[in-house]
């Protein structure tokens, strides 16, 4: 995720340096969490994220569009209704941009959780090579880590996360749903991107890789 540049609007000078840095630190914490965070305006993965003075994170383009659609220089925060002025937000300065590690077969390191997953998948393939499984995590970084042992063990897999275009998501779902013997048997699914409206009935196993809080309304 690209943090974008600091806004140039002079109104940001109304916030003291300590508060600015606290907001930027909060934004960095979101970007470094490894989870597939979504913008509450477009309901997609954050692109060029910025944080408002009320500490809510949006895609920069999304919050700009909300303000411009009102034909004013201000709008109410979509989350808390506090007033937001155009340009009155912060991105991560370029020198503080989080580094995204490149995972390769050479530098990859396993964990007890991934080892247990692979043991179950390999045994499952021995018992029935046609069984299809979904691996779910709220952390796209974990899904990327899991790709390595899947490749090393000869599993064909597809993936869906919030950074993909809608076309790519549909293509990958159709690939997984294909009943042919050479179709993927593993589907890597980001919890936030795939939590609503998916029909993946081809799968008979689901592996939840991290604890998730579920609220009932």
N, C-alpha and C positions, 0 to 999 in steps of 0.2 A: 504494500500500500504506500502510495506517495503522499507525504505529509503536506505538500504544497509549500508556498512561500509565505512569509509574514505579510499581512495586509499592509498597504501603504497609507491607509486612511489615518489622518492625524488624530482622530477621536480615540484611537487606541492609547494615546499618550495620557488619557485620563485615568488609566489603570496603572498603579505603581508597579515598579519592576519586580518586587517580590511576588505580587499576585500574578503578574504575567508569567513568571517562571513556574509558579505553582500550576497554572493552567497548562502550560507546555509540558510539564512533568506528568500531569494527568493524561494528556494526549499521548505522550510517549508510552505510558503504562498500557494504554489500550493497544497501541501498535505493536508493543513488544510481547503482548500476552500470548500471541500465537493463535488466538481464536478468530473465527471468521466473523468479525464484528460487522453489523449492518447499519446503514443509515436509516433512521426512522422516518425519513421523508420518502425516499425511493424504494425502501425495503430491500436494498441490494448491498453488496459489500462496499465498504467505504472506498471512495476514490478521491484523492487529494483532500484528505480529512482536515477539518478545522474544528477548534473548540471555542465555544461562546463564553462570555463572562459568567453565564450561569452554569458553566461546566458541562454542557451537552455537546456531543460530537456529531457532525454531519459532513456529507460531501460538500465541498466548497460551492460547487455549481448548484447543488440542490437548495442550499439556504439562500444563495444569491437570487435564484429564480423565485423563491417564495416572496422575498422582499420586493423584487421588481414587478411581480404580478399584482401587488397591492398598489402599484404606482405611487409609492411613498419611499422614503429613505429608512423606514423602520417597519418592524413586524413583531408579532408576539412569538416567542419561542414555541415551536410545535410541541415541546415536551412539558414546559412549566409555565408558559404564557408570559414570562418576563420579557420586557421590551428588548429587542435587538436592533441595532443600527447597522446599515449597510457597511460592510468592511470592518465591523466591530467584533473581530474574532482573531484567533491566532492559529497559524500552522506551525509545524516543527521547522526551525531554522535548518538550512542545508547541512551545517556542520554538526548538527545533533541528530540527523536522520539515522534511524536504526539500521544496522547492517543485517541483511538477510543472508543467512548462511546457505551455501550451496551444498546440498547433500549428494554425495556420489557413493558408488559401491566401495570405494577405497577408504573414505573417511567416515562411513556410516558405523554407528555403534548401536547394538541392540540393548534391550532392557528386559527385565523379567516379565513385564506385561506383554511386550511384543513376542518374546519367546513362547509364552503360554498361548498366545493367539496363533502363532505359526504351527505349534504342535497340534492344536485342535484342527486347523485347516488341513494340514497334511494327513492326519488320521481320517478326517472327513472325506478327503479325496480317495484314500485307500478303500474306504467303505463304499463310497458311491461317487464316482468321478463326475456325475452329472449334477450333483447338488450345487445350488447357487447360494451365496451368502452376501449379506450387506454388512460392512464394517462402518460404524457410525462414531464420529467424534466431533466435538465442538472446536477442536484445534486442527486447523489445516496443516500446521507444521507436523503434527503427529501422523496425519494421513500421508504426508510426503515421506516421512521416515518409514512407514509401513510399505511403501512402494518398493523399497530396495529388497527386503527379504521375499516379497512376492515374486519379483523378477528372478531372484537367485534360485527360487524353488520352482520356477516354471509355471507360475499361475498367470492366466490371462485376466486382466482386470480393466474396469472402466471407473470413471470418477465424476463426481459432481460437487462443485463448490461455488461460492458466490462470485468468484472472479471470472467465471466462464460466461460467455455470451449465451443468450437463450437458445440459439441454434445449437451451440456445442453441448449444452445440457440435454436438449432433446435427442441429439445424435447419440450421446453416450447412454442415455436411458434406453433408447431403441436397440442399441448394440447389446446391452445387458439382457434385455427382454427377448432377444432373438433365441428361439429354441434349438438352433443348430448346434451340433456338438463342438464346433470350433469357436463358439461365442464365449465372452468372458464369464467366468464363474464367480468372480469377486467384484463387488461394487463398493467403492470408497465414497462415503457420503458425509458431507459437512452438515452438521445438525441444523444450523440456522438456515442454510440455503435450501435444505431438503426437508425441512420440518413440516411443510404444508403442501397438500395437494398432489403428492406423488403416488403413483400406482406401480409398485415394484413386486407384483404378486409372483413373479418368476422365482423369487428367493424363498427359501424355506428355513434359513438360519439368519439371525441377526446378532452381531457382536457389538455391544456398547463398550467403548474404550475408556470412557470417563464418567464419573458420577454427574448426573444432571438434576438440577432442581426443577420440579414440575409443580406448577400452581394450578389448582382447580378453581374455576369460577362458576 
